[in-house]
Amino acid sequence: MKFKSVGRKDAEHLESIVGPDRFSMGQSNLELHSKDQSYHPAVLPEAVIWPVNRTEVSEILRYANEQLVPVTGWGSGTSVEGNPIPVQRGLVLDFSMMNRIVEIRDADFQADVEPGVVYQDLNEKLRHRGLFFAPDPGARATIGGMLANNASGIRTVRYGSTRANTLRLTVVLASGEIIDMGSRSSKTSSGYDLINLFIGSEGTLGLVVQATVRLKGLCEEISAAIATFSDVEAAAGAVFEIKRSGIDPASLELLAQECVALMNKERGLGLAVLPTLFIEFHGAGKNQLQESVDMAREICQSCGCDHFMSGIERPARDNILRARYEMAETIMRNHPGCSHTVIDVAVPVSAYPELISLAREEALKSGIPGYVFGHAGDGNLHLILMGKTLDHAQRAIIDNVSNRLVIKAIQVGGTSTGEHGTGIGKRKFMETEHGASLEWMKKIKTLFDPNGILNPGKILP
Amino acid sequence: MKFKSVGRKDAEHLESIVGPDRFSMGQSNLELHSKDQSYHPAVLPEAVIWPVNRTEVSEILRYANEQLVPVTGWGSGTSVEGNPIPVQRGLVLDFSMMNRIVEIRDADFQADVEPGVVYQDLNEKLRHRGLFFAPDPGARATIGGMLANNASGIRTVRYGSTRANTLRLTVVLASGEIIDMGSRSSKTSSGYDLINLFIGSEGTLGLVVQATVRLKGLCEEISAAIATFSDVEAAAGAVFEIKRSGIDPASLELLAQECVALMNKERGLGLAVLPTLFIEFHGAGKNQLQESVDMAREICQSCGCDHFMSGIERPARDNILRARYEMAETIMRNHPGCSHTVIDVAVPVSAYPELISLAREEALKSGIPGYVFGHAGDGNLHLILMGKTLDHAQRAIIDNVSNRLVIKAIQVGGTSTGEHGTGIGKRKFMETEHGASLEWMKKIKTLFDPNGILNPGKILP
């Protein structure tokens, strides 16, 4: 596809849609929209535009589609697979001014939001109503970005990913057409399911301008426990047994010893520097939580747990959780002059111990500082490798480690990406992972975006 | 689209794919595949074929597609919206001989099954492993049929619909091409989500030949309670408060008094003939269940509950559940000479009391015996109306009641079908419900099935 640059006439037209304050070709704005939090190299767009409503988004896309100008949606740039980097330049459409919480319907456990709403801000608004939006990727992600990636997080093991927490979408297609899809009913068997096609499509099929998300009731009671093990495999084994027991934890996180050491250093947590499970329970009453904790303790002990600490109260729990959410940032801060690569794979839970072993072995062999952790309850593993910035030899080593882990994950029935999306880095695995259905993904792309203007260079190889 | 009849040459070719034992143009076989459990009139196919593997399915579809012979997939014919009635005649592809449980992977909470597996048979096999497949539509549905309809049931409020319990599909497209989609990992953000497009598409986009379904751990403890109210609205109000409390019941069923009366009569349950909530709790320990039951009691009492009976033990519970599962059959048996129409709508839970009132009012006004019940925890309502068979005046009244309830459901943000699918009867509401996105559903249909041979006359108006 031959795209067009944003010329003077294009700039004039685009500016006329939104007004001069919300269109920019200035260097600093281009730089701010040139890269996400990944290691992928920055690419400057040619212009940035900030629509405030769906009509503007529609007019922008209609024009860009006619003129063959690439358009890449932008949330808050916190993704880690290059998902919003405008690799074909063109226009970045920044949703930060479409950040209204349109309506909260307590009685239905639903909220209508614009894509620029940061999920923590929504949760701040919901707290006094006793509700929350469950997916929690950690960084200050926007809900638009979370939809684009099917983001998930620490509580996904209980509450599901962004996909599982979305009911309705309003989407602007490449042609400028605006369509609604889904239902406010919590269940439906009506027509074809379109919303799941758009969720996780990284803005390559259309741009979400409004979403109805599911909300959950904030738990009356929360309890947390920490279990330490002498080796990571034993910890991963306990994960399976906990899942099997029906306890239904709200988080089930694994942290290898190097991560615990860093958390101690940064936040003075004083945890034993051993492979650790962080387990959280949400419930309506104290007794049921105690029962869950007791069962988790028994299971961990039968799996060779060294120490099981339960009854961790709010301040300590919040401290640990914050340390976990900030893991990537903490690692980066501790390796100045390095770039971080997050390897994000997910596998059926039985293969998790094997994958964890492989990740640690690969990290060790690489000679590059590596950190293994993950949403163990979902079979999701992260390995962060801190290679020296612009060191091509280390980059090649990291790429090889990533390749081997991804191929292994796919071989055991898993996926090249559990939650970070395909973006730029995982495109090369799409054929291996999806086989013949990849051609149908391409046909769907062509159906919705025949000129290929929407976030070109992502997902499809 | 001009379809072709199954001629002698076609019959010879189709028979040559599967052998003479598994192809039939005999009247009794045609009749057995001419209607489901709905009120929609029977249409005889021209031939029935029973493939035993995906290669045969592929060869059959390739031939039918070339010859423009319509092909309708068949599970066990238990649907209630005419979903598998071969309205354009042609070929019915019966999956009953593709009923292997290919593999159960306990450790991953997954099973690979062929589409002809009846879900109760799978659960029978799983029981001694402590696992189960959660969606429970009640009738002896096949998993292929459940996938086609995105079926759900009594435990969906806790465990989700068929969609939420499916990880991977192998699908044969109209062209005969076989594609795999989805992942065995419990989470993924890789590529476009295709499986959700096929789930709920009623065999109009492709035919599922294998599925990987999620399994859940069987609960250690189950407890049930029955709450009776003096009016249906109060019962519906309690549903909302229970949902809000975070108790997370495993079922939350509403039964209007006429349903309770029938259950008493059929099974001697001796329940008070009043609007009733049946509430089930699943958990890992006795204490947590007791706590949930206590909270539910408090909530129901504060919502004006007349009587709350908890601690219902297994035999009584099973009896009530069986009566609930058999509701439709029981109603039919009690109205000889009548045909049953099940109205199946779902709404956001805040609109449930209003919808329940309207349903009862409409049933009363119609002068036709009506039964109101539903999966209240999901906002899903059923009204069964028993009109005299072939009584056109009553048919017209029922159609009008159905129209008013569906339009009301859509007006309050709900859906024309919560779980029975669009089939034949709900096609006329597709434009009202889906607006401009209906055109995109049609484009997707054309993309995957350009000749329109797959289950023509369903879903799309």
Chai-1 contact restraints between the chains, C-beta under 6 A:
chainA,res_idxA,chainB,res_idxB,connection_type,confidence,min_distance_angstrom,max_distance_angstrom,comment,restraint_id
A,A107,B,S350,contact,1.0,0.0,6.0,A-B,restraint_1
A,D108,B,P348,contact,1.0,0.0,6.0,A-B,restraint_2
A,D108,B,V349,contact,1.0,0.0,6.0,A-B,restraint_3
A,D108,B,S350,contact,1.0,0.0,6.0,A-B,restraint_4
A,N149,B,S189,contact,1.0,0.0,6.0,A-B,restraint_5
A,N150,B,S189,contact,1.0,0.0,6.0,A-B,restraint_6
A,S152,B,K187,contact,1.0,0.0,6.0,A-B,restraint_7
A,S161,B,K187,contact,1.0,0.0,6.0,A-B,restraint_8
A,I179,B,A436,contact,1.0,0.0,6.0,A-B,restraint_9
A,I179,B,S437,contact,1.0,0.0,6.0,A-B,restraint_10
A,D180,B,G435,contact,1.0,0.0,6.0,A-B,restraint_11
A,M181,B,S437,contact,1.0,0.0,6.0,A-B,restraint_12
A,S183,B,T415,contact,1.0,0.0,6.0,A-B,restraint_13
A,R184,B,P348,contact,1.0,0.0,6.0,A-B,restraint_14
A,R184,B,G413,contact,1.0,0.0,6.0,A-B,restraint_15
A,S185,B,A346,contact,1.0,0.0,6.0,A-B,restraint_16
A,S185,B,V347,contact,1.0,0.0,6.0,A-B,restraint_17
A,S185,B,G379,contact,1.0,0.0,6.0,A-B,restraint_18
A,S185,B,G414,contact,1.0,0.0,6.0,A-B,restraint_19
A,S185,B,T415,contact,1.0,0.0,6.0,A-B,restraint_20
A,S186,B,D378,contact,1.0,0.0,6.0,A-B,restraint_21
A,S186,B,G379,contact,1.0,0.0,6.0,A-B,restraint_22
A,K187,B,S152,contact,1.0,0.0,6.0,A-B,restraint_23
A,K187,B,S161,contact,1.0,0.0,6.0,A-B,restraint_24
A,K187,B,A346,contact,1.0,0.0,6.0,A-B,restraint_25
A,K187,B,D378,contact,1.0,0.0,6.0,A-B,restraint_26
A,K187,B,G418,contact,1.0,0.0,6.0,A-B,restraint_27
A,T188,B,T415,contact,1.0,0.0,6.0,A-B,restraint_28
A,S189,B,N149,contact,1.0,0.0,6.0,A-B,restraint_29
A,S189,B,N150,contact,1.0,0.0,6.0,A-B,restraint_30
A,S189,B,G200,contact,1.0,0.0,6.0,A-B,restraint_31
A,S189,B,T417,contact,1.0,0.0,6.0,A-B,restraint_32
A,S189,B,E419,contact,1.0,0.0,6.0,A-B,restraint_33
A,S189,B,G421,contact,1.0,0.0,6.0,A-B,restraint_34
A,S190,B,T415,contact,1.0,0.0,6.0,A-B,restraint_35
A,S190,B,S416,contact,1.0,0.0,6.0,A-B,restraint_36
A,S190,B,T417,contact,1.0,0.0,6.0,A-B,restraint_37
A,S190,B,T422,contact,1.0,0.0,6.0,A-B,restraint_38
A,S190,B,E433,contact,1.0,0.0,6.0,A-B,restraint_39
A,G191,B,M430,contact,1.0,0.0,6.0,A-B,restraint_40
A,G191,B,H434,contact,1.0,0.0,6.0,A-B,restraint_41
A,G191,B,M441,contact,1.0,0.0,6.0,A-B,restraint_42
A,Y192,B,S201,contact,1.0,0.0,6.0,A-B,restraint_43
A,Y192,B,M441,contact,1.0,0.0,6.0,A-B,restraint_44
A,Y192,B,I444,contact,1.0,0.0,6.0,A-B,restraint_45
A,D193,B,N196,contact,1.0,0.0,6.0,A-B,restraint_46
A,D193,B,G200,contact,1.0,0.0,6.0,A-B,restraint_47
A,L194,B,S437,contact,1.0,0.0,6.0,A-B,restraint_48
A,N196,B,D193,contact,1.0,0.0,6.0,A-B,restraint_49
A,N196,B,N196,contact,1.0,0.0,6.0,A-B,restraint_50
A,G200,B,S189,contact,1.0,0.0,6.0,A-B,restraint_51
A,G200,B,D193,contact,1.0,0.0,6.0,A-B,restraint_52
A,S201,B,Y192,contact,1.0,0.0,6.0,A-B,restraint_53
A,G217,B,R244,contact,1.0,0.0,6.0,A-B,restraint_54
A,G217,B,G246,contact,1.0,0.0,6.0,A-B,restraint_55
A,C219,B,G246,contact,1.0,0.0,6.0,A-B,restraint_56
A,R244,B,G217,contact,1.0,0.0,6.0,A-B,restraint_57
A,G246,B,G217,contact,1.0,0.0,6.0,A-B,restraint_58
A,G246,B,C219,contact,1.0,0.0,6.0,A-B,restraint_59
A,G246,B,A284,contact,1.0,0.0,6.0,A-B,restraint_60
A,I247,B,A284,contact,1.0,0.0,6.0,A-B,restraint_61
A,A284,B,G246,contact,1.0,0.0,6.0,A-B,restraint_62
A,A284,B,I247,contact,1.0,0.0,6.0,A-B,restraint_63
A,A284,B,M295,contact,1.0,0.0,6.0,A-B,restraint_64
A,G285,B,E291,contact,1.0,0.0,6.0,A-B,restraint_65
A,N287,B,N287,contact,1.0,0.0,6.0,A-B,restraint_66
A,N287,B,E291,contact,1.0,0.0,6.0,A-B,restraint_67
A,Q288,B,Q288,contact,1.0,0.0,6.0,A-B,restraint_68
A,Q288,B,E291,contact,1.0,0.0,6.0,A-B,restraint_69
A,E291,B,G285,contact,1.0,0.0,6.0,A-B,restraint_70
A,E291,B,N287,contact,1.0,0.0,6.0,A-B,restraint_71
A,E291,B,Q288,contact,1.0,0.0,6.0,A-B,restraint_72
A,M295,B,A284,contact,1.0,0.0,6.0,A-B,restraint_73
A,A346,B,S185,contact,1.0,0.0,6.0,A-B,restraint_74
A,A346,B,K187,contact,1.0,0.0,6.0,A-B,restraint_75
A,V347,B,S185,contact,1.0,0.0,6.0,A-B,restraint_76
A,P348,B,D108,contact,1.0,0.0,6.0,A-B,restraint_77
A,P348,B,R184,contact,1.0,0.0,6.0,A-B,restraint_78
A,V349,B,D108,contact,1.0,0.0,6.0,A-B,restraint_79
A,S350,B,A107,contact,1.0,0.0,6.0,A-B,restraint_80
A,S350,B,D108,contact,1.0,0.0,6.0,A-B,restraint_81
A,D378,B,S186,contact,1.0,0.0,6.0,A-B,restraint_82
A,D378,B,K187,contact,1.0,0.0,6.0,A-B,restraint_83
A,G379,B,S185,contact,1.0,0.0,6.0,A-B,restraint_84
A,G379,B,S186,contact,1.0,0.0,6.0,A-B,restraint_85
A,G413,B,R184,contact,1.0,0.0,6.0,A-B,restraint_86
A,G414,B,S185,contact,1.0,0.0,6.0,A-B,restraint_87
A,T415,B,S183,contact,1.0,0.0,6.0,A-B,restraint_88
A,T415,B,S185,contact,1.0,0.0,6.0,A-B,restraint_89
A,T415,B,T188,contact,1.0,0.0,6.0,A-B,restraint_90
A,T415,B,S190,contact,1.0,0.0,6.0,A-B,restraint_91
A,S416,B,S190,contact,1.0,0.0,6.0,A-B,restraint_92
A,T417,B,S189,contact,1.0,0.0,6.0,A-B,restraint_93
A,T417,B,S190,contact,1.0,0.0,6.0,A-B,restraint_94
A,G418,B,K187,contact,1.0,0.0,6.0,A-B,restraint_95
A,E419,B,S189,contact,1.0,0.0,6.0,A-B,restraint_96
A,G421,B,S189,contact,1.0,0.0,6.0,A-B,restraint_97
A,T422,B,S190,contact,1.0,0.0,6.0,A-B,restraint_98
A,M430,B,G191,contact,1.0,0.0,6.0,A-B,restraint_99
A,E433,B,S190,contact,1.0,0.0,6.0,A-B,restraint_100
A,H434,B,G191,contact,1.0,0.0,6.0,A-B,restraint_101
A,G435,B,D180,contact,1.0,0.0,6.0,A-B,restraint_102
A,A436,B,I179,contact,1.0,0.0,6.0,A-B,restraint_103
A,S437,B,I179,contact,1.0,0.0,6.0,A-B,restraint_104
A,S437,B,M181,contact,1.0,0.0,6.0,A-B,restraint_105
A,S437,B,L194,contact,1.0,0.0,6.0,A-B,restraint_106
A,M441,B,G191,contact,1.0,0.0,6.0,A-B,restraint_107
A,M441,B,Y192,contact,1.0,0.0,6.0,A-B,restraint_108
A,K443,B,L447,contact,1.0,0.0,6.0,A-B,restraint_109
A,I444,B,Y192,contact,1.0,0.0,6.0,A-B,restraint_110
A,L447,B,K443,contact,1.0,0.0,6.0,A-B,restraint_111
A,L447,B,L447,contact,1.0,0.0,6.0,A-B,restraint_112
